[in-house]
């Protein structure tokens, strides 16, 4: 069975999103094993600049990389990334 791990930064706080995740997890159960892995987000200091933002991103990146299993096929989702159809991902 296909294992899908979704690694995200921070807790999912909004009830709407939690309900949606539960619903999709239930629908996908017969096709794959879905795991939502949350890594702790870095706290933003009161005064920030680009250097601090880049440092925070690097720390969160390291946390994500620690959760990626060997021999995994990795897909990074980004609001500014390219759009692909589902068949094209595989």
Secondary structure, DSSP 8 states (H G I E B T S, - for coil): -EEEEEEEES----HHHHHHHHHHHHHHTTTEEEEEEEE------SS--HHHHHHHHHHHHHHHHHH--TT-------TTS----HHHH-
